[in-house]
Amino acid sequence: MRETDFFKGVRVPVIGQGTWHLGEDAAKRKTEVAALCAGIDAGLTVIDTAEMYGDGASEELVGEAIRGRRDDVVLVSKVYPHNASRSGVVAACERSLRRLGTDRLDVYLLHWAGSFALSETVDGCEHLREAGKIRSWGLSNFDRDDLRQAPDGCATNQVLYNLGSRGIEFDLLPWQQRAGMPLMAYSPLGQGPTLLRHPLLAEIGERHGVTAAQIALAWVIRQPGIIAIPKASSLEHVQQNIGAGAVVLDAEDCLSLDSAFPAPRSKQPLDIL
């Protein structure tokens, strides 16, 4: 699978594992842990979670999946905006670390902008970095103008990006690519089944011998500097995600997708889920 630079020159696969809504149903826990472990085994080593997901349940699930193999993964979590004061971000990180069963995060993100000044949040993150609790910090759900005002040291920006939500292509994505700042694409398959039911995805998938979901995911990672983090709640999901990394869309495929899902021609409000 193709790799890209992440933080501090670390190379990672362009497909990782998202965990939104994982850990919320005890009956699915064994299956979800097995899926995450299978993904790690297959090289999907970036795992993304957040204190918001299931009020910490997702972090606990991830902690179970990475037990005994922390060094095999690149671990990303996120802090609530209301916890993002200088002292609050430190305390929130400590709670996340306990739930995850580890002594460090690789990247710690501000989940979205809140009432605290970004400089205050970054001060807290720098304190955590100096203490060895995080290796780097970044942002989530920040648009270009806000991102340009961020202090130096931002490792990544995580935003919604998929065929049905292409607004970032007008300015945010090109800016991050020029700045050498990787973009983490969440919900790369959209929310719900609507996007994946589009007949064009099935048609292109049939030509490539893959599924509609694999076409949608291959489209997201077609450009440099993007790490997609689709949810991996079952072994089937993991296998499909892995397979998408080998799909190469040709010019005809991309033209057809551009016609069905047009690129933005002007600035768009940042989509947020």
Protein Blocks (a to p, Z undefined) as FASTA:
>chain_A
ZZddfeehiacdfbdcdfehihkamklmmmmmmmmmmmmmnopabccddfklonhmlmmm
mmmmmgoilmmpccdddddfklmcfklmmmmmmmmmmmnopabdfbdcdfbacfbdfklm
mmmmmmmmmnopafbdcdehiafklmmmpcehiabdcddddfklmklmmmmmmmmmmnop
acddehklogajklmmpmklmmmmmmnopafklmmmmmmmmpghiacddddfbfklmmmm
mmmmmpccdfklmmmmmmmmccdfbdcddddZZ
